[in-house]
Amino acid sequence: MDEKKFSQMTEHELRQAIADLNEKARKAEQLGMVNEFAVHKRRAVMAKAYSLDPKEFKPGEIYGIDGAPGEYFKVEYLKGVFAWGFRLNKGEEEGLPISLLQTLK
């Protein structure tokens, strides 16, 4: 099986991959397969990151973090589909897929 990298997929292929991964995650969750669920969810997050335009995310801006209510992330720079920066109130630099960033309203 010669799987394409997310970076090589078209927008349609990415949407299909996201749907397939979310379905696999749902089935794994129903079967109580926690590790498999987490892997499929992480892969879906990465596929979604490749479907977004990194130019939409601005260094210096603060974003919410999907799946982490009340936590905020300040983007320092972008590299590919990762935003590098810091969670507010935490000191360590980290990279998050841009698909986890939520625009603050």
C-alpha positions as CSV (number, residue, x, y, z in Angstrom):
1,M,0.0,0.0,0.0
2,D,1.6,3.2,-1.2
3,E,0.0,5.9,0.9
4,K,0.3,9.5,-0.2
5,K,1.7,12.1,2.2
6,F,-0.9,14.7,3.3
7,S,1.4,17.4,1.8
8,Q,0.9,15.7,-1.6
9,M,-2.9,15.4,-1.5
10,T,-5.4,17.5,-3.2
11,E,-8.0,19.4,-1.2
12,H,-10.6,16.7,-2.1
13,E,-8.2,13.9,-1.1
14,L,-7.6,15.7,2.2
15,R,-11.3,16.0,3.0
16,Q,-11.7,12.3,2.2
17,A,-8.8,11.4,4.4
18,I,-10.1,13.5,7.3
19,A,-13.6,11.8,7.0
20,D,-12.0,8.3,6.9
21,L,-9.8,9.0,9.9
22,N,-12.6,10.5,11.9
23,E,-14.7,7.4,11.1
24,K,-11.8,5.1,12.2
25,A,-11.5,7.1,15.4
26,R,-15.2,6.8,16.1
27,K,-15.1,3.0,15.6
28,A,-11.9,2.7,17.8
29,E,-13.6,4.8,20.5
30,Q,-16.7,2.5,20.4
31,L,-14.5,-0.5,20.8
32,G,-12.6,1.0,23.7
33,M,-9.3,1.1,21.7
34,V,-7.9,4.3,23.3
35,N,-4.5,4.3,21.7
36,E,-5.9,3.7,18.2
37,F,-8.5,6.4,18.7
38,A,-5.8,8.9,19.7
39,V,-3.7,8.0,16.6
40,H,-6.6,8.4,14.2
41,K,-7.6,11.7,15.8
42,R,-4.0,13.1,15.6
43,R,-3.7,12.0,11.9
44,A,-7.0,13.8,11.2
45,V,-5.7,17.0,12.9
46,M,-2.6,16.8,10.7
47,A,-4.6,16.2,7.5
48,K,-6.8,19.2,8.4
49,A,-3.7,21.3,8.9
50,Y,-2.6,20.6,5.3
51,S,-6.1,21.7,4.1
52,L,-5.6,25.2,5.7
53,D,-3.6,28.2,4.4
54,P,-0.7,29.0,6.8
55,K,-0.9,32.6,5.6
56,E,-4.2,32.9,7.6
57,F,-2.2,32.6,10.8
58,K,-0.2,35.7,11.9
59,P,2.9,35.8,14.1
60,G,2.2,37.9,17.2
61,E,-1.5,36.9,17.3
62,I,-3.1,34.9,20.1
63,Y,-5.3,32.0,19.3
64,G,-7.5,29.6,21.3
65,I,-6.5,25.9,21.2
66,D,-9.0,23.3,20.0
67,G,-9.5,20.7,22.7
68,A,-7.9,22.9,25.4
69,P,-10.6,25.2,26.7
70,G,-9.2,28.3,28.4
71,E,-5.7,27.9,27.0
72,Y,-4.3,30.4,24.6
73,F,-1.4,30.2,22.2
74,K,0.8,33.1,21.0
75,V,2.3,32.4,17.6
76,E,5.9,33.5,17.2
77,Y,6.5,32.0,13.7
78,L,5.2,29.5,11.2
79,K,7.0,26.6,9.6
80,G,5.0,24.6,7.1
81,V,1.7,23.8,8.7
82,F,3.0,24.3,12.3
83,A,2.7,27.4,14.3
84,W,5.6,27.8,16.8
85,G,5.2,29.8,19.9
86,F,4.0,29.6,23.5
87,R,0.9,28.8,25.5
88,L,0.1,31.7,27.7
89,N,1.2,31.1,31.3
90,K,3.6,28.3,30.2
91,G,7.2,28.9,29.3
92,E,8.2,26.2,26.8
93,E,8.2,26.9,23.1
94,E,6.1,24.3,21.2
95,G,4.8,23.7,17.7
96,L,1.1,23.1,17.1
97,P,-0.6,22.1,13.8
98,I,-2.4,25.2,12.6
99,S,-5.6,23.1,12.6
100,L,-5.6,23.3,16.4
101,L,-5.6,27.1,16.4
102,Q,-8.9,28.9,16.9
103,T,-9.4,32.5,16.0
104,L,-10.6,34.5,19.0
105,K,-13.8,36.4,18.5
